[in-house]
Amino acid sequence: MSRELLSQMKTSGIVAVIRAASENEAIHIAHMVIEGGVRVIEVTYTVPQPEKVLSALVAEYADSDVLIGAGTIMCKDMAVAAVRAGARFLVSPAFDREVALFAMAENLPYIPGCLTPTEIVQARNFGVSIIKLFPGSAFGPSYVKALLGPFPDLCIMPTGGVSLANIHEWFDAGVVMIGVGGELTRPAQTGDYQAVKENAQKFVAEVRRALEKKESLHG
């Protein structure tokens, strides 16, 4: 797995999860999130024509520090299609062995959704380096602290249940980055894309502060 890509994702600290009703809307949301400072974008496979969205964004940001990946990857066929479209990382709501093996062969990060210790161990046995705690809202930051007891080196990215109000709680608990969807992009549903950009700026600022605090405490 590419250590460089993983390092880039951890440095960013935030993954913007893009869901939309159309191809154009997804691209527009991504533009505004990126303008707001987010550098890691997850285009979900719930978006119509996800490969077209991926290809368009990958081409547009090819010479930048923006990292484009694919989410809601449910099987190897979807993973293959996403990588062909240019995805640099893969995210799933649950762990899939075939996707894990494919990502390993392609030297790309695979971030599967896990909730229980058993699921986490299974994913790690297949080379997974970052676990997507999903849905994060099911247990909250206290669950992260509990998991880091038996798994002190575990890299966790909560998705679902992350907001501006609790970013510091998640990082204080020990997560390495966060995944944010609706809390970030919801204004797009009413056509207020400027508000999406402003949300992105707020999230990026809070994540930066949380990471700086974490680094100062742990050196």
N, C-alpha and C positions, 0 to 999 in steps of 0.2 A: 504494500500500500504506500502511496506517495506521502512521505513525511512532509514534503514541501506544501502539499495541498492541505494536509491536516493542520500544519502550523499556521497557514494563511487563514484557515477557518477559525482557529482558536484565537488568533490575534484580533480578528474582526469581532468575535464575541457574540455576534447576532446573525441569524439566518432569517431572511424575510421569506415567508411562505406565501406564494402567490396562488390565489384561487380567483376565478373570474368566470363570467357567463359567456365570454367570447374570446377569440384569439386577440382581437384588437384591444379589448379591455385589459387582458393580461399583460400585453406588451406596454400599454400606457401606465398601468400600475407599477410595473417593473422600472420604467423610466423614472417615475416620480420617487420611488423608494431609493433608487440609486442616486438621484439628484440630492436626496436627503442625507446621503452619506453611507448607506448600507452597501457593503461590498460582497456579500454572499447572498445569492438569490436562488430559491428553490421553486421551480416551476412544477406545480403538481399535475398529475395525470388526470385530475378531475376537470382540468381546463380543456375546452374543445381544441382539437388540433395541437396537442402539446408539442409534437416534434417540430411543427412549424414555428411555434413560439420559441422553443429552445434554439433552433437554427438561427432565427432572426436575432435573438439576443446575443448568442455566441458570436455571430459575425459582427454585430455592432460594437461589442465590447472586447473584441479580440486583442486589441493593443492596449488594454487598460488593466487595472488591478482587480477588476470585477470577476468574481467566480460564479459561473452559472451551473446549476445542477438540477436534478429531477427528483420529484417527490411522489408519494403515493404509488411507488413501484411495487406491484403485487406479485410479479413472476419474472422469470428470466427473459421471456420474450419482450416484456416491457423494458427491462433493463438494457437489452441489446439495442432496441429501437432508440432509447434515450441516449445511449452512448454514441450511436451512429449520428444522432442529431447534434452531438457536441457536448453533452452533459459531462461535467467534471467530477461529480459526486452523485451518489444515489441515496435516497431516503425512503424508508418504508414504514407503514404503521405497525408492522409486525415483522418478526424475523423470518427470513426465507433462506433455506440452505442453498438453493441453486443460485439465487441472486448473490449471496455471500461469496460463493465460489467463483462466479463470473466476475464480480468486482475485484476479487483478489487476483485473478488472472489478468485483468486489465490495469492493475495497479492503481485503482481508484478507491477513495473512501466510500464505505457503505455504512449508513447510520440507520439501523433498524429500531423500531419501536419495541421496547421491552418494559415490563412492569415488575415481574417477580424475580427473585434471585435465580431461580431455575432457568428462566429465559435469558437472563444476563450471562450466566455461565455458558449456556449453549451458544450464544452469539460470540462470546469471546473465544470459545474453542474453534470457531471458524474465522478467526483473524480480525474480528470487529474491534475497532479501537475506541469508537465513540458510541455510546448508547443513547438513543432517543427515549427519554422517560415520557411515555405517552399512555393515557392523557395525564399531563402533569397535574392537572386540577384534581385528580382522583385522590392524591395524598398530600401534595404540597412540599415545600422546602424541608420540612422535618423528616420526610421519607428519604431525601437525599442524604442527610446526616446519618440516618440509620444504615443506609446501604454502604456508606463509606467506612463503616466500622469493619465489616468483613472484607470489603473491597476497597482498600485505601488508595489504590492507584486507578480507580474507575473514573473514566471521563464521561460525564453526563451532560446531555442537552435536553432540558425539559421543553416540551411543546404542548400547548394547551394549558391555560391557566396562568400564563405569563402576561403581566401588565406593567405599565410605568410605575404603578404604586408598589409592586413587589419585586422589581428587578434586583434590588440590593439584598433582599431576603434570599433569593435563589443563589446569588453569587456568594453570599456569606455562608450559605449551607454547603458550598463546595462545587457547584456546577462549573463547567469550563466555557459554556456558551449557552445561548437561548435560541429557541425557534419561536417566531411570532407571526401569526397570520391575521385574524380578524381584528385584533386590538390595534394593529398597524394599518391595515388596508381598508377597514370598514367604510370610511367616507366615500370611497369610490362607488359604492352602491347607489349613492345619490348624485354621482357625477362631480363630487368635490375632490378633485385630484390634488389640488393645492394643499388640502388638509392632510392628504396621504404623505406628501413631502414633509410637511411640518411635523407629523407624527414620527416619521423616520428620523428627522433631526433630533427630536426629543429622546427617542429610544437610543440612538447612537451616543448622545451625550451622557445619558444615564449609564449605559453599558461601559463607556469609557471610564466614568468615575468609579464604577464598581470594580473594574479590572485594575485600575490604579490602586484602589484601596486594598484589593486582594494581594497585589504585588508588594505593596509597602508592608503588609503584615507578615508575609511569608518570604519576602526577600528574593 
